[in-house]
C-alpha cells in the first residue's frame, strides 16, 4: 500500500520526480522517476515500513534497506541493475537504481 501523499509528481529528496508506479510487493513500491539534477530516468524503490511496527522494528527495516543499498552499489556486472543512490526522506529510505525498461514474466507468457 502506497503511503498518502506518494504519487506521480512527488519530488523525493529534492531530486527524484515520481512519474508512475511500475512495480511493488510487500517490501516496497518501485517507481519510474526522473532525476531532475542529471536529466535521466531512474527506478526508485520506496521501502515500505510494516504496518503497526514499533520504532525498533522500523529502525531495523531502515538499516536493512541502507545495507541493501550499500551492498548493491558495489556490484558491477552487465546483468545486474546499478544502484546510484540511497535517498532518505522523513526517515524512509528510497533506493535509486538504473532504469531498464522491460516486461513482466506474465506479459511475456501472455
Secondary structure, DSSP 8 states (H G I E B T S, - for coil): ---TT-STT-EETTTEEEEEEEEE-SSEEEEEEEETTTTEEEEEEEE---TT--HHHHHHHHHHHHHHHHHHHH---TTS--EEEEEEETTEEEEEEE------HHHHH-
